[in-house]
Amino acid sequence: MKAARRFSSPPDSVAGAPVTRVEHDATMTAQNL
């Protein structure tokens, strides 16, 4: 849900690219597990 919201809002993704990437990777890993 959080990942979807971040992707839905381009400004947030652009503003916090590094943080978003880290959190996105963590979310994807959690979903995969």
DSSP file (Angstrom, degrees, kcal/mol; ACC not computed):
  #  RESIDUE AA STRUCTURE BP1 BP2  ACC     N-H-->O    O-->H-N    N-H-->O    O-->H-N    TCO  KAPPA ALPHA  PHI   PSI    X-CA   Y-CA   Z-CA
    1    1 A M     >        0   0    0      0, 0.0     4,-2.4     0, 0.0     5,-0.2   0.000 360.0 360.0 360.0 -47.6    0.0    0.0    0.0
    2    2 A K  H  >  +     0   0    0      1,-0.2     4,-2.5     2,-0.2     5,-0.2   0.935 360.0  50.1 -61.8 -44.9    2.8    2.5    0.9
    3    3 A A  H  > S+     0   0    0      1,-0.2     4,-2.6     2,-0.2     5,-0.2   0.924 110.5  50.5 -59.3 -44.0    4.7    1.7   -2.2
    4    4 A A  H  > S+     0   0    0      1,-0.2     4,-2.3     2,-0.2    -1,-0.2   0.921 110.3  49.6 -61.4 -43.5    1.6    2.2   -4.4
    5    5 A R  H  X S+     0   0    0     -4,-2.4     4,-1.5     1,-0.2    -1,-0.2   0.919 110.9  49.5 -62.4 -42.3    1.0    5.5   -2.7
    6    6 A R  H  < S+     0   0    0     -4,-2.5     7,-0.5     1,-0.2     3,-0.3   0.918 112.5  46.9 -64.6 -41.9    4.5    6.7   -3.3
    7    7 A F  H  < S+     0   0    0     -4,-2.6    -1,-0.2     1,-0.2    -2,-0.2   0.862 107.9  57.3 -67.6 -33.0    4.4    5.7   -6.9
    8    8 A S  H  < S+     0   0    0     -4,-2.3    -1,-0.2    -5,-0.2    -2,-0.2   0.823 103.4  58.7 -66.4 -29.6    1.0    7.4   -7.3
    9    9 A S     X  -     0   0    0     -4,-1.5     4,-1.7    -3,-0.3     3,-0.3  -0.818  64.6-175.4-106.0  97.1    2.6   10.7   -6.1
   10   10 A P  H  > S+     0   0    0      0, 0.0     4,-2.8     0, 0.0     5,-0.3   0.878  80.7  60.6 -56.4 -42.3    5.5   11.7   -8.5
   11   11 A P  H  > S+     0   0    0      0, 0.0     4,-3.0     0, 0.0     5,-0.2   0.924 106.0  46.6 -55.1 -46.8    6.5   14.7   -6.3
   12   12 A D  H  > S+     0   0    0     -3,-0.3     4,-2.9     1,-0.2     8,-0.2   0.930 112.5  50.2 -61.5 -44.7    7.2   12.5   -3.3
   13   13 A S  H  < S+     0   0    0     -4,-1.7    -1,-0.2    -7,-0.5     7,-0.2   0.925 115.2  42.8 -60.8 -43.7    9.2   10.0   -5.4
   14   14 A V  H >< S+     0   0    0     -4,-2.8     3,-0.8     1,-0.2    -1,-0.2   0.900 114.4  51.0 -69.5 -39.7   11.3   12.8   -6.9
   15   15 A A  H 3< S+     0   0    0     -4,-3.0     2,-0.3    -5,-0.3    -2,-0.2   0.934 125.2  25.4 -65.3 -45.9   11.8   14.7   -3.6
   16   16 A G  T 3X S+     0   0    0     -4,-2.9     4,-3.0    -5,-0.2    -1,-0.3  -0.461  74.1 149.2-117.1  60.6   13.0   11.6   -1.7
   17   17 A A  H <> S+     0   0    0     -3,-0.8     4,-2.6    -2,-0.3     5,-0.2   0.951  75.1  43.8 -58.7 -52.7   14.4    9.4   -4.5
   18   18 A P  H  > S+     0   0    0      0, 0.0     4,-2.3     0, 0.0    -1,-0.2   0.942 118.6  42.9 -60.6 -48.8   17.1    7.7   -2.3
   19   19 A V  H  > S+     0   0    0      1,-0.2     4,-2.9     2,-0.2     5,-0.3   0.927 114.0  51.8 -63.4 -44.0   14.8    7.1    0.7
   20   20 A T  H  X S+     0   0    0     -4,-3.0     4,-3.0     1,-0.2    -1,-0.2   0.905 109.4  50.5 -60.1 -40.8   12.0    6.0   -1.6
   21   21 A R  H  X S+     0   0    0     -4,-2.6     4,-2.9    -5,-0.3    -1,-0.2   0.938 111.9  46.7 -63.6 -45.8   14.3    3.5   -3.3
   22   22 A V  H  X S+     0   0    0     -4,-2.3     4,-2.4     2,-0.2    -2,-0.2   0.949 116.7  43.1 -61.8 -48.9   15.5    2.0    0.0
   23   23 A E  H  X S+     0   0    0     -4,-2.9     4,-2.8     1,-0.2    -1,-0.2   0.897 113.4  52.8 -65.5 -38.8   11.9    1.7    1.3
   24   24 A H  H  X S+     0   0    0     -4,-3.0     4,-2.9    -5,-0.3     5,-0.2   0.935 109.7  48.2 -61.9 -45.8   10.7    0.4   -2.0
   25   25 A D  H  X S+     0   0    0     -4,-2.9     4,-2.6     1,-0.2    -2,-0.2   0.925 112.4  49.2 -60.0 -44.1   13.3   -2.3   -2.0
   26   26 A A  H  X S+     0   0    0     -4,-2.4     4,-2.6    -5,-0.2    -1,-0.2   0.912 111.7  49.1 -62.3 -42.1   12.5   -3.2    1.6
   27   27 A T  H  X S+     0   0    0     -4,-2.8     4,-2.6     2,-0.2    -2,-0.2   0.931 111.4  48.6 -63.6 -45.0    8.8   -3.4    0.7
   28   28 A M  H  X S+     0   0    0     -4,-2.9     4,-2.6     1,-0.2    -2,-0.2   0.916 112.0  49.6 -61.6 -42.4    9.4   -5.6   -2.3
   29   29 A T  H  X S+     0   0    0     -4,-2.6     4,-2.6    -5,-0.2    -1,-0.2   0.929 111.1  49.2 -62.0 -44.8   11.6   -7.9   -0.2
   30   30 A A  H  < S+     0   0    0     -4,-2.6    -2,-0.2     1,-0.2    -1,-0.2   0.914 112.3  48.1 -61.8 -42.5    9.0   -8.2    2.5
   31   31 A Q  H  < S+     0   0    0     -4,-2.6    -1,-0.2     1,-0.2    -2,-0.2   0.907 111.3  50.4 -65.2 -40.6    6.3   -8.9   -0.1
   32   32 A N  H  <        0   0    0     -4,-2.6    -2,-0.2     1,-0.3    -1,-0.2   0.907 360.0 360.0 -64.0 -40.3    8.5  -11.6   -1.7
   33   33 A L     <        0   0    0     -4,-2.6    -1,-0.3    -5,-0.2    -2,-0.2   0.502 360.0 360.0 -72.5 360.0    9.2  -13.2    1.6
